[in-house]
Amino acid sequence: MARGARFLLVLALLAALLAVVLQLYRRRKPLSV
């Protein structure tokens, strides 16, 4: 029934996780990738 809602929820969670990872990656600036 709530297929779209669940899809949007998962998509939002993935987007938030990706944003956090990108911020941490930018702050660390690792020399060796």
Phi and psi restraints in degrees (value plus and minus 20) as a CYANA .aco file:
   2 ALA   PHI    -117.9   -77.9
   2 ALA   PSI      32.7    72.7
   3 ARG   PHI     -87.5   -47.5
   3 ARG   PSI     -67.9   -27.9
   4 GLY   PHI     -82.0   -42.0
   4 GLY   PSI     -61.7   -21.7
   5 ALA   PHI     -83.7   -43.7
   5 ALA   PSI     -62.5   -22.5
   6 ARG   PHI     -86.6   -46.6
   6 ARG   PSI     -60.5   -20.5
   7 PHE   PHI     -81.5   -41.5
   7 PHE   PSI     -63.4   -23.4
   8 LEU   PHI     -85.6   -45.6
   8 LEU   PSI     -57.8   -17.8
   9 LEU   PHI     -83.9   -43.9
   9 LEU   PSI     -67.4   -27.4
  10 VAL   PHI     -82.9   -42.9
  10 VAL   PSI     -60.7   -20.7
  11 LEU   PHI     -83.8   -43.8
  11 LEU   PSI     -60.4   -20.4
  12 ALA   PHI     -86.0   -46.0
  12 ALA   PSI     -61.0   -21.0
  13 LEU   PHI     -83.6   -43.6
  13 LEU   PSI     -63.7   -23.7
  14 LEU   PHI     -83.9   -43.9
  14 LEU   PSI     -60.3   -20.3
  15 ALA   PHI     -84.3   -44.3
  15 ALA   PSI     -61.9   -21.9
  16 ALA   PHI     -84.8   -44.8
  16 ALA   PSI     -63.3   -23.3
  17 LEU   PHI     -82.6   -42.6
  17 LEU   PSI     -63.4   -23.4
  18 LEU   PHI     -82.7   -42.7
  18 LEU   PSI     -60.9   -20.9
  19 ALA   PHI     -82.9   -42.9
  19 ALA   PSI     -62.1   -22.1
  20 VAL   PHI     -84.2   -44.2
  20 VAL   PSI     -65.0   -25.0
  21 VAL   PHI     -82.1   -42.1
  21 VAL   PSI     -62.1   -22.1
  22 LEU   PHI     -84.0   -44.0
  22 LEU   PSI     -60.1   -20.1
  23 GLN   PHI     -84.8   -44.8
  23 GLN   PSI     -64.8   -24.8
  24 LEU   PHI     -83.5   -43.5
  24 LEU   PSI     -60.5   -20.5
  25 TYR   PHI     -83.9   -43.9
  25 TYR   PSI     -60.6   -20.6
  26 ARG   PHI     -88.6   -48.6
  26 ARG   PSI     -57.1   -17.1
  27 ARG   PHI     -90.3   -50.3
  27 ARG   PSI     -59.3   -19.3
  28 ARG   PHI     -92.6   -52.6
  28 ARG   PSI     -63.8   -23.8
  29 LYS   PHI      31.1    71.1
  29 LYS   PSI      47.4    87.4
  30 PRO   PHI     -88.8   -48.8
  30 PRO   PSI     121.4   161.4
  31 LEU   PHI     -95.0   -55.0
  31 LEU   PSI     -63.4   -23.4
  32 SER   PHI    -119.5   -79.5
  32 SER   PSI      97.9   137.9
